[in-house]
């Protein structure tokens, strides 16, 4: 189990006024992703390489058909 209790969580700079989005935090060699509306809820955990692949895919529009 990875302890995210002392992690520094960040939101995207593109967050809307409502502030409702996902947040990410680096802890060691992993990245945690959580819902900003539920900061004490579950955290999805990814290896850095997995998260980097997701970001690259997002930038290339690989997930645009999910909208």
PyMOL Python script that loads the backbone (N, CA, C, O; Angstrom):
from pymol import cmd

cmd.read_pdbstr("""\
ATOM      1  N   UNK A   1       0.852  -1.181   0.000  1.00  0.00           N
ATOM      2  CA  UNK A   1       0.000   0.000   0.000  1.00  0.00           C
ATOM      3  C   UNK A   1       0.894   1.240   0.000  1.00  0.00           C
ATOM      4  O   UNK A   1       1.841   1.331   0.781  1.00  0.00           O
ATOM      5  N   UNK A   2       0.595   2.168  -0.858  1.00  0.00           N
ATOM      6  CA  UNK A   2       1.374   3.394  -0.975  1.00  0.00           C
ATOM      7  C   UNK A   2       0.670   4.494  -0.183  1.00  0.00           C
ATOM      8  O   UNK A   2      -0.543   4.673  -0.294  1.00  0.00           O
ATOM      9  N   UNK A   3       1.442   5.225   0.615  1.00  0.00           N
ATOM     10  CA  UNK A   3       0.884   6.268   1.466  1.00  0.00           C
ATOM     11  C   UNK A   3       0.883   7.608   0.719  1.00  0.00           C
ATOM     12  O   UNK A   3       1.938   8.195   0.477  1.00  0.00           O
ATOM     13  N   UNK A   4      -0.298   8.073   0.364  1.00  0.00           N
ATOM     14  CA  UNK A   4      -0.453   9.360  -0.310  1.00  0.00           C
ATOM     15  C   UNK A   4      -0.874  10.468   0.660  1.00  0.00           C
ATOM     16  O   UNK A   4      -1.190  11.576   0.227  1.00  0.00           O
ATOM     17  N   UNK A   5      -0.882  10.185   1.959  1.00  0.00           N
ATOM     18  CA  UNK A   5      -1.384  11.166   2.925  1.00  0.00           C
ATOM     19  C   UNK A   5      -0.534  12.439   2.982  1.00  0.00           C
ATOM     20  O   UNK A   5      -1.041  13.497   3.357  1.00  0.00           O
ATOM     21  N   UNK A   6       0.737  12.354   2.620  1.00  0.00           N
ATOM     22  CA  UNK A   6       1.597  13.548   2.639  1.00  0.00           C
ATOM     23  C   UNK A   6       1.961  14.030   1.230  1.00  0.00           C
ATOM     24  O   UNK A   6       2.847  14.867   1.057  1.00  0.00           O
ATOM     25  N   UNK A   7       1.271  13.496   0.247  1.00  0.00           N
ATOM     26  CA  UNK A   7       1.562  13.857  -1.146  1.00  0.00           C
ATOM     27  C   UNK A   7       1.108  15.284  -1.442  1.00  0.00           C
ATOM     28  O   UNK A   7       0.174  15.795  -0.823  1.00  0.00           O
ATOM     29  N   UNK A   8       1.772  15.906  -2.381  1.00  0.00           N
ATOM     30  CA  UNK A   8       1.364  17.217  -2.875  1.00  0.00           C
ATOM     31  C   UNK A   8       0.547  16.993  -4.139  1.00  0.00           C
ATOM     32  O   UNK A   8       1.090  16.598  -5.171  1.00  0.00           O
ATOM     33  N   UNK A   9      -0.739  17.242  -4.062  1.00  0.00           N
ATOM     34  CA  UNK A   9      -1.650  17.003  -5.175  1.00  0.00           C
ATOM     35  C   UNK A   9      -1.723  18.233  -6.060  1.00  0.00           C
ATOM     36  O   UNK A   9      -1.715  19.365  -5.577  1.00  0.00           O
ATOM     37  N   UNK A  10      -1.796  17.992  -7.387  1.00  0.00           N
ATOM     38  CA  UNK A  10      -1.865  19.092  -8.365  1.00  0.00           C
ATOM     39  C   UNK A  10      -3.058  18.897  -9.287  1.00  0.00           C
ATOM     40  O   UNK A  10      -3.421  17.776  -9.644  1.00  0.00           O
ATOM     41  N   UNK A  11      -3.651  20.014  -9.658  1.00  0.00           N
ATOM     42  CA  UNK A  11      -4.708  20.011 -10.674  1.00  0.00           C
ATOM     43  C   UNK A  11      -4.130  20.583 -11.957  1.00  0.00           C
ATOM     44  O   UNK A  11      -3.121  21.289 -11.936  1.00  0.00           O
ATOM     45  N   UNK A  12      -4.766  20.279 -13.050  1.00  0.00           N
ATOM     46  CA  UNK A  12      -4.366  20.841 -14.331  1.00  0.00           C
ATOM     47  C   UNK A  12      -4.533  22.355 -14.320  1.00  0.00           C
ATOM     48  O   UNK A  12      -5.432  22.884 -13.666  1.00  0.00           O
ATOM     49  N   UNK A  13      -3.676  23.036 -15.036  1.00  0.00           N
ATOM     50  CA  UNK A  13      -3.822  24.486 -15.181  1.00  0.00           C
ATOM     51  C   UNK A  13      -5.036  24.828 -16.029  1.00  0.00           C
ATOM     52  O   UNK A  13      -5.445  25.988 -16.075  1.00  0.00           O
ATOM     53  N   UNK A  14      -5.620  23.841 -16.702  1.00  0.00           N
ATOM     54  CA  UNK A  14      -6.804  24.058 -17.536  1.00  0.00           C
ATOM     55  C   UNK A  14      -8.098  23.792 -16.772  1.00  0.00           C
ATOM     56  O   UNK A  14      -9.167  23.719 -17.378  1.00  0.00           O
ATOM     57  N   UNK A  15      -8.016  23.646 -15.463  1.00  0.00           N
ATOM     58  CA  UNK A  15      -9.189  23.402 -14.639  1.00  0.00           C
ATOM     59  C   UNK A  15     -10.155  24.575 -14.752  1.00  0.00           C
ATOM     60  O   UNK A  15      -9.744  25.735 -14.726  1.00  0.00           O
ATOM     61  N   UNK A  16     -11.437  24.264 -14.877  1.00  0.00           N
ATOM     62  CA  UNK A  16     -12.470  25.288 -14.979  1.00  0.00           C
ATOM     63  C   UNK A  16     -12.713  25.931 -13.618  1.00  0.00           C
ATOM     64  O   UNK A  16     -12.157  25.487 -12.613  1.00  0.00           O
ATOM     65  N   UNK A  17     -13.531  26.962 -13.582  1.00  0.00           N
ATOM     66  CA  UNK A  17     -13.848  27.689 -12.349  1.00  0.00           C
ATOM     67  C   UNK A  17     -14.379  26.767 -11.247  1.00  0.00           C
ATOM     68  O   UNK A  17     -14.112  26.989 -10.066  1.00  0.00           O
ATOM     69  N   UNK A  18     -15.124  25.745 -11.632  1.00  0.00           N
ATOM     70  CA  UNK A  18     -15.708  24.854 -10.628  1.00  0.00           C
ATOM     71  C   UNK A  18     -14.645  24.080  -9.876  1.00  0.00           C
ATOM     72  O   UNK A  18     -14.872  23.655  -8.743  1.00  0.00           O
ATOM     73  N   UNK A  19     -13.475  23.890 -10.495  1.00  0.00           N
ATOM     74  CA  UNK A  19     -12.382  23.185  -9.844  1.00  0.00           C
ATOM     75  C   UNK A  19     -12.583  21.689  -9.744  1.00  0.00           C
ATOM     76  O   UNK A  19     -11.789  20.998  -9.105  1.00  0.00           O
ATOM     77  N   UNK A  20     -13.631  21.180 -10.365  1.00  0.00           N
ATOM     78  CA  UNK A  20     -13.913  19.758 -10.290  1.00  0.00           C
ATOM     79  C   UNK A  20     -13.184  19.027 -11.402  1.00  0.00           C
ATOM     80  O   UNK A  20     -13.534  19.137 -12.577  1.00  0.00           O
ATOM     81  N   UNK A  21     -12.164  18.281 -11.010  1.00  0.00           N
ATOM     82  CA  UNK A  21     -11.357  17.569 -11.995  1.00  0.00           C
ATOM     83  C   UNK A  21     -10.588  16.473 -11.284  1.00  0.00           C
ATOM     84  O   UNK A  21     -10.906  16.117 -10.150  1.00  0.00           O
ATOM     85  N   UNK A  22      -9.601  15.950 -11.937  1.00  0.00           N
ATOM     86  CA  UNK A  22      -8.724  14.984 -11.300  1.00  0.00           C
ATOM     87  C   UNK A  22      -7.468  15.695 -10.812  1.00  0.00           C
ATOM     88  O   UNK A  22      -7.097  16.751 -11.323  1.00  0.00           O
ATOM     89  N   UNK A  23      -6.831  15.107  -9.830  1.00  0.00           N
ATOM     90  CA  UNK A  23      -5.576  15.610  -9.306  1.00  0.00           C
ATOM     91  C   UNK A  23      -4.544  14.500  -9.404  1.00  0.00           C
ATOM     92  O   UNK A  23      -4.889  13.319  -9.362  1.00  0.00           O
ATOM     93  N   UNK A  24      -3.283  14.876  -9.535  1.00  0.00           N
ATOM     94  CA  UNK A  24      -2.203  13.888  -9.593  1.00  0.00           C
ATOM     95  C   UNK A  24      -1.150  14.221  -8.545  1.00  0.00           C
ATOM     96  O   UNK A  24      -0.978  15.377  -8.159  1.00  0.00           O
ATOM     97  N   UNK A  25      -0.451  13.187  -8.095  1.00  0.00           N
ATOM     98  CA  UNK A  25       0.642  13.363  -7.139  1.00  0.00           C
ATOM     99  C   UNK A  25       1.688  12.296  -7.395  1.00  0.00           C
ATOM    100  O   UNK A  25       1.355  11.136  -7.639  1.00  0.00           O
ATOM    101  N   UNK A  26       2.952  12.687  -7.340  1.00  0.00           N
ATOM    102  CA  UNK A  26       4.072  11.757  -7.472  1.00  0.00           C
ATOM    103  C   UNK A  26       4.479  11.304  -6.082  1.00  0.00           C
ATOM    104  O   UNK A  26       4.664  12.128  -5.187  1.00  0.00           O
ATOM    105  N   UNK A  27       4.618  10.010  -5.897  1.00  0.00           N
ATOM    106  CA  UNK A  27       5.134   9.445  -4.645  1.00  0.00           C
ATOM    107  C   UNK A  27       6.118   8.350  -5.040  1.00  0.00           C
ATOM    108  O   UNK A  27       5.726   7.292  -5.532  1.00  0.00           O
ATOM    109  N   UNK A  28       7.381   8.615  -4.820  1.00  0.00           N
ATOM    110  CA  UNK A  28       8.399   7.639  -5.210  1.00  0.00           C
ATOM    111  C   UNK A  28       8.387   7.409  -6.708  1.00  0.00           C
ATOM    112  O   UNK A  28       8.562   8.342  -7.492  1.00  0.00           O
ATOM    113  N   UNK A  29       8.182   6.174  -7.098  1.00  0.00           N
ATOM    114  CA  UNK A  29       8.191   5.803  -8.515  1.00  0.00           C
ATOM    115  C   UNK A  29       6.798   5.645  -9.106  1.00  0.00           C
ATOM    116  O   UNK A  29       6.654   5.080 -10.190  1.00  0.00           O
ATOM    117  N   UNK A  30       5.773   6.130  -8.421  1.00  0.00           N
ATOM    118  CA  UNK A  30       4.407   5.986  -8.914  1.00  0.00           C
ATOM    119  C   UNK A  30       3.691   7.332  -8.940  1.00  0.00           C
ATOM    120  O   UNK A  30       4.116   8.302  -8.313  1.00  0.00           O
ATOM    121  N   UNK A  31       2.600   7.355  -9.681  1.00  0.00           N
ATOM    122  CA  UNK A  31       1.737   8.532  -9.787  1.00  0.00           C
ATOM    123  C   UNK A  31       0.358   8.136  -9.276  1.00  0.00           C
ATOM    124  O   UNK A  31      -0.192   7.112  -9.682  1.00  0.00           O
ATOM    125  N   UNK A  32      -0.193   8.948  -8.388  1.00  0.00           N
ATOM    126  CA  UNK A  32      -1.547   8.731  -7.917  1.00  0.00           C
ATOM    127  C   UNK A  32      -2.492   9.683  -8.631  1.00  0.00           C
ATOM    128  O   UNK A  32      -2.140  10.830  -8.905  1.00  0.00           O
ATOM    129  N   UNK A  33      -3.681   9.207  -8.928  1.00  0.00           N
ATOM    130  CA  UNK A  33      -4.706  10.022  -9.583  1.00  0.00           C
ATOM    131  C   UNK A  33      -5.977   9.885  -8.756  1.00  0.00           C
ATOM    132  O   UNK A  33      -6.404   8.774  -8.441  1.00  0.00           O
ATOM    133  N   UNK A  34      -6.581  11.023  -8.404  1.00  0.00           N
ATOM    134  CA  UNK A  34      -7.810  10.983  -7.612  1.00  0.00           C
ATOM    135  C   UNK A  34      -8.796  12.033  -8.101  1.00  0.00           C
ATOM    136  O   UNK A  34      -8.435  12.944  -8.846  1.00  0.00           O
ATOM    137  N   UNK A  35     -10.033  11.894  -7.675  1.00  0.00           N
ATOM    138  CA  UNK A  35     -11.105  12.838  -7.983  1.00  0.00           C
ATOM    139  C   UNK A  35     -10.997  14.003  -6.996  1.00  0.00           C
ATOM    140  O   UNK A  35     -11.020  13.795  -5.783  1.00  0.00           O
ATOM    141  N   UNK A  36     -10.882  15.215  -7.510  1.00  0.00           N
ATOM    142  CA  UNK A  36     -10.721  16.377  -6.625  1.00  0.00           C
ATOM    143  C   UNK A  36     -11.939  16.603  -5.731  1.00  0.00           C
ATOM    144  O   UNK A  36     -11.815  17.232  -4.679  1.00  0.00           O
ATOM    145  N   UNK A  37     -13.102  16.108  -6.122  1.00  0.00           N
ATOM    146  CA  UNK A  37     -14.310  16.263  -5.316  1.00  0.00           C
ATOM    147  C   UNK A  37     -14.327  15.302  -4.130  1.00  0.00           C
ATOM    148  O   UNK A  37     -15.107  15.483  -3.195  1.00  0.00           O
ATOM    149  N   UNK A  38     -13.468  14.280  -4.167  1.00  0.00           N
ATOM    150  CA  UNK A  38     -13.440  13.248  -3.128  1.00  0.00           C
ATOM    151  C   UNK A  38     -11.994  12.996  -2.705  1.00  0.00           C
ATOM    152  O   UNK A  38     -11.458  11.920  -2.969  1.00  0.00           O
ATOM    153  N   UNK A  39     -11.349  13.975  -2.048  1.00  0.00           N
ATOM    154  CA  UNK A  39      -9.932  13.855  -1.732  1.00  0.00           C
ATOM    155  C   UNK A  39      -9.585  12.707  -0.779  1.00  0.00           C
ATOM    156  O   UNK A  39      -8.422  12.317  -0.684  1.00  0.00           O
ATOM    157  N   UNK A  40     -10.566  12.171  -0.086  1.00  0.00           N
ATOM    158  CA  UNK A  40     -10.302  11.043   0.816  1.00  0.00           C
ATOM    159  C   UNK A  40     -10.764   9.724   0.208  1.00  0.00           C
ATOM    160  O   UNK A  40     -10.744   8.683   0.865  1.00  0.00           O
ATOM    161  N   UNK A  41     -11.181   9.784  -1.060  1.00  0.00           N
ATOM    162  CA  UNK A  41     -11.641   8.588  -1.754  1.00  0.00           C
ATOM    163  C   UNK A  41     -10.488   7.792  -2.331  1.00  0.00           C
ATOM    164  O   UNK A  41      -9.331   8.003  -1.968  1.00  0.00           O
ATOM    165  N   UNK A  42     -10.808   6.876  -3.232  1.00  0.00           N
ATOM    166  CA  UNK A  42      -9.786   5.996  -3.789  1.00  0.00           C
ATOM    167  C   UNK A  42      -8.779   6.744  -4.661  1.00  0.00           C
ATOM    168  O   UNK A  42      -9.074   7.804  -5.213  1.00  0.00           O
ATOM    169  N   UNK A  43      -7.590   6.166  -4.768  1.00  0.00           N
ATOM    170  CA  UNK A  43      -6.519   6.705  -5.601  1.00  0.00           C
ATOM    171  C   UNK A  43      -6.122   5.631  -6.598  1.00  0.00           C
ATOM    172  O   UNK A  43      -5.806   4.506  -6.210  1.00  0.00           O
ATOM    173  N   UNK A  44      -6.136   5.971  -7.879  1.00  0.00           N
ATOM    174  CA  UNK A  44      -5.609   5.072  -8.896  1.00  0.00           C
ATOM    175  C   UNK A  44      -4.102   5.257  -8.933  1.00  0.00           C
ATOM    176  O   UNK A  44      -3.617   6.389  -8.908  1.00  0.00           O
ATOM    177  N   UNK A  45      -3.356   4.165  -8.992  1.00  0.00           N
ATOM    178  CA  UNK A  45      -1.897   4.229  -8.944  1.00  0.00           C
ATOM    179  C   UNK A  45      -1.312   3.669 -10.243  1.00  0.00           C
ATOM    180  O   UNK A  45      -1.679   2.583 -10.693  1.00  0.00           O
ATOM    181  N   UNK A  46      -0.395   4.437 -10.831  1.00  0.00           N
ATOM    182  CA  UNK A  46       0.256   4.052 -12.075  1.00  0.00           C
ATOM    183  C   UNK A  46       1.770   4.173 -11.937  1.00  0.00           C
ATOM    184  O   UNK A  46       2.269   5.038 -11.218  1.00  0.00           O
ATOM    185  N   UNK A  47       2.488   3.307 -12.624  1.00  0.00           N
ATOM    186  CA  UNK A  47       3.935   3.482 -12.739  1.00  0.00           C
ATOM    187  C   UNK A  47       4.174   4.708 -13.607  1.00  0.00           C
ATOM    188  O   UNK A  47       3.331   5.066 -14.429  1.00  0.00           O
ATOM    189  N   UNK A  48       5.331   5.357 -13.423  1.00  0.00           N
ATOM    190  CA  UNK A  48       5.620   6.571 -14.181  1.00  0.00           C
ATOM    191  C   UNK A  48       5.522   6.345 -15.687  1.00  0.00           C
ATOM    192  O   UNK A  48       4.979   7.187 -16.402  1.00  0.00           O
ATOM    193  N   UNK A  49       6.040   5.223 -16.176  1.00  0.00           N
ATOM    194  CA  UNK A  49       5.982   4.929 -17.609  1.00  0.00           C
ATOM    195  C   UNK A  49       4.561   4.766 -18.116  1.00  0.00           C
ATOM    196  O   UNK A  49       4.238   5.206 -19.219  1.00  0.00           O
ATOM    197  N   UNK A  50       3.715   4.139 -17.320  1.00  0.00           N
ATOM    198  CA  UNK A  50       2.310   3.973 -17.692  1.00  0.00           C
ATOM    199  C   UNK A  50       1.617   5.331 -17.790  1.00  0.00           C
ATOM    200  O   UNK A  50       0.867   5.592 -18.731  1.00  0.00           O
ATOM    201  N   UNK A  51       1.876   6.180 -16.816  1.00  0.00           N
ATOM    202  CA  UNK A  51       1.250   7.496 -16.812  1.00  0.00           C
ATOM    203  C   UNK A  51       1.767   8.345 -17.974  1.00  0.00           C
ATOM    204  O   UNK A  51       0.999   9.074 -18.602  1.00  0.00           O
ATOM    205  N   UNK A  52       3.057   8.250 -18.258  1.00  0.00           N
ATOM    206  CA  UNK A  52       3.628   8.981 -19.395  1.00  0.00           C
ATOM    207  C   UNK A  52       2.988   8.534 -20.697  1.00  0.00           C
ATOM    208  O   UNK A  52       2.696   9.367 -21.556  1.00  0.00           O
ATOM    209  N   UNK A  53       2.766   7.241 -20.860  1.00  0.00           N
ATOM    210  CA  UNK A  53       2.108   6.723 -22.070  1.00  0.00           C
ATOM    211  C   UNK A  53       0.694   7.269 -22.191  1.00  0.00           C
ATOM    212  O   UNK A  53       0.259   7.637 -23.282  1.00  0.00           O
ATOM    213  N   UNK A  54      -0.023   7.324 -21.076  1.00  0.00           N
ATOM    214  CA  UNK A  54      -1.370   7.884 -21.077  1.00  0.00           C
ATOM    215  C   UNK A  54      -1.349   9.354 -21.500  1.00  0.00           C
ATOM    216  O   UNK A  54      -2.159   9.771 -22.328  1.00  0.00           O
ATOM    217  N   UNK A  55      -0.439  10.130 -20.945  1.00  0.00           N
ATOM    218  CA  UNK A  55      -0.348  11.550 -21.310  1.00  0.00           C
ATOM    219  C   UNK A  55      -0.021  11.741 -22.779  1.00  0.00           C
ATOM    220  O   UNK A  55      -0.603  12.604 -23.436  1.00  0.00           O
ATOM    221  N   UNK A  56       0.899  10.948 -23.299  1.00  0.00           N
ATOM    222  CA  UNK A  56       1.242  11.046 -24.722  1.00  0.00           C
ATOM    223  C   UNK A  56       0.046  10.675 -25.597  1.00  0.00           C
ATOM    224  O   UNK A  56      -0.223  11.330 -26.604  1.00  0.00           O
ATOM    225  N   UNK A  57      -0.662   9.630 -25.208  1.00  0.00           N
ATOM    226  CA  UNK A  57      -1.849   9.231 -25.963  1.00  0.00           C
ATOM    227  C   UNK A  57      -2.925  10.302 -25.953  1.00  0.00           C
ATOM    228  O   UNK A  57      -3.586  10.545 -26.962  1.00  0.00           O
ATOM    229  N   UNK A  58      -3.093  10.939 -24.801  1.00  0.00           N
ATOM    230  CA  UNK A  58      -4.065  12.026 -24.685  1.00  0.00           C
ATOM    231  C   UNK A  58      -3.680  13.188 -25.593  1.00  0.00           C
ATOM    232  O   UNK A  58      -4.529  13.752 -26.283  1.00  0.00           O
ATOM    233  N   UNK A  59      -2.407  13.539 -25.590  1.00  0.00           N
ATOM    234  CA  UNK A  59      -1.932  14.650 -26.446  1.00  0.00           C
ATOM    235  C   UNK A  59      -2.127  14.341 -27.926  1.00  0.00           C
ATOM    236  O   UNK A  59      -2.326  15.255 -28.727  1.00  0.00           O
ATOM    237  N   UNK A  60      -2.073  13.063 -28.297  1.00  0.00           N
ATOM    238  CA  UNK A  60      -2.255  12.664 -29.699  1.00  0.00           C
ATOM    239  C   UNK A  60      -3.713  12.448 -30.056  1.00  0.00           C
ATOM    240  O   UNK A  60      -4.023  12.136 -31.206  1.00  0.00           O
ATOM    241  N   UNK A  61      -4.615  12.605 -29.095  1.00  0.00           N
ATOM    242  CA  UNK A  61      -6.042  12.463 -29.370  1.00  0.00           C
ATOM    243  C   UNK A  61      -6.543  11.031 -29.404  1.00  0.00           C
ATOM    244  O   UNK A  61      -7.615  10.764 -29.946  1.00  0.00           O
ATOM    245  N   UNK A  62      -5.785  10.109 -28.836  1.00  0.00           N
ATOM    246  CA  UNK A  62      -6.162   8.690 -28.885  1.00  0.00           C
ATOM    247  C   UNK A  62      -7.444   8.385 -28.140  1.00  0.00           C
ATOM    248  O   UNK A  62      -8.051   7.340 -28.377  1.00  0.00           O
ATOM    249  N   UNK A  63      -7.874   9.256 -27.251  1.00  0.00           N
ATOM    250  CA  UNK A  63      -9.066   8.984 -26.445  1.00  0.00           C
ATOM    251  C   UNK A  63     -10.219   9.918 -26.780  1.00  0.00           C
ATOM    252  O   UNK A  63     -11.233   9.923 -26.082  1.00  0.00           O
ATOM    253  N   UNK A  64     -10.076  10.704 -27.831  1.00  0.00           N
ATOM    254  CA  UNK A  64     -11.110  11.676 -28.180  1.00  0.00           C
ATOM    255  C   UNK A  64     -12.451  11.027 -28.484  1.00  0.00           C
ATOM    256  O   UNK A  64     -13.494  11.652 -28.290  1.00  0.00           O
ATOM    257  N   UNK A  65     -12.443   9.788 -28.955  1.00  0.00           N
ATOM    258  CA  UNK A  65     -13.694   9.124 -29.289  1.00  0.00           C
ATOM    259  C   UNK A  65     -14.485   8.708 -28.038  1.00  0.00           C
ATOM    260  O   UNK A  65     -15.626   8.260 -28.155  1.00  0.00           O
ATOM    261  N   UNK A  66     -13.899   8.849 -26.862  1.00  0.00           N
ATOM    262  CA  UNK A  66     -14.589   8.505 -25.619  1.00  0.00           C
ATOM    263  C   UNK A  66     -15.465   9.641 -25.097  1.00  0.00           C
ATOM    264  O   UNK A  66     -16.256   9.442 -24.175  1.00  0.00           O
ATOM    265  N   UNK A  67     -15.326  10.828 -25.681  1.00  0.00           N
ATOM    266  CA  UNK A  67     -16.106  11.977 -25.216  1.00  0.00           C
ATOM    267  C   UNK A  67     -17.539  11.902 -25.659  1.00  0.00           C
ATOM    268  O   UNK A  67     -18.329  12.794 -25.349  1.00  0.00           O
TER     269      UNK A  67
END
""", "prot")
cmd.dss("prot")
cmd.show_as("cartoon", "prot")
cmd.util.cbc("prot")
cmd.orient("prot")
